[in-house]
């Protein structure tokens, strides 16, 4: 810099000696350098979210939070992409990059914390959050006002101008003392289980290096135990619980010989400690297709508890369309073995097709009332024809459909 300044002021500098003969001369342009700026100077860019009237969340998945003065709720915003969060590319399900359910729980826990809530009472997933190969998706977590019994929470994403609801539930401020009894390690009486990530990949669970966190796994009866750690801790201290770490806990209980299943409904999720880079977890059955989860750190201190996590079968078509299905419930026909008949003391009420709707409903109502009053809840069979339809079919008997609605209401009450 000193020699350059002298040279610019007319001093004769021996550049050949300075570069030791290794420099090369190039021709300068024959006209003066010209430069014009066309960019608009920003007055708020350097200020970050605060310059836009928002607050900085300080979370890897969320960029800002804005309070809603009318309801007392808040909106947390962020943007997810494979450029900004490359580790998400290691969560590939049936060929699609799917943001894990553990990441959605982390988003909700972070937003709930901003609202002073510590428990996700329930969170139901409606549609998978897929990441495109290029670009990204905007994410919003909306926490409602305090109703006295909790706050509603919804997770949306946007690509182009379309918003998609991915999850909704309720968060509260309750934080009961966790029960971590029986978390001795290694678990007594348990048998080691081999978690083969290559085999999981062949069955559609494409877990890359960031999600291959299982270090040891055990089984004891219907219970599974997993010891997991992050292959790359990175910015784990900025998460409540890193999604790759929590997702790895579930790998120990995956059965590859059955249909593909993903987390669907979370209940009673409580985060007791943050910044974990390793976990020891116990997974216990909690009814059909559901589990209870308790996770502690290597020292035995509680980190996360989940009262119930239900899973749901998912197909390649559902991931391709970005939706598990159109409803929380779906109708299935169950084949009845040939020759099977109702119990001998069953009451049979048949609703022929083509009846008047009002007449069919009132007649069935009378049968139901009489049965409830006199039969001491034996067996009642209501037979219809063309009253319900599977996808691709159509309802052909309106009266029978109305009877179905009536009977289902009575089933709820009794």
Secondary structure, DSSP 8 states (H G I E B T S, - for coil): -HHHHHHHTT----HHHHTTT--------SS-----------SSGGGGGGGGT-EEEEETTEEEEEE-TTTS-EEEEEEEETTT-GGGGGEEETTEEB--HHHHHHHHHHHHHHTT--EEEEEEE-S--B--SSSEEEEEEEE----SS-EEEEEEEEETTEEEEEEEEEEES-------TT--SS-TT-EE----HHHHHHTTEEE-GGG--EEEEEEETTEEEEEEE-SS-TTGGGSSS-HHHHHHHHHTT--TTS--EEEEEEEEEEE-----SEEEEEEEE-STTEEEEEEE-TTS-EEEEEEEEEEEE--HHHHHHT-S-SSS---------TT----TT-EEEE--TT--HHHHHHHHHHHHHHHHHHSSS--EEEE-SSS---TT-----HHHHHHHHHHHHHHHH-
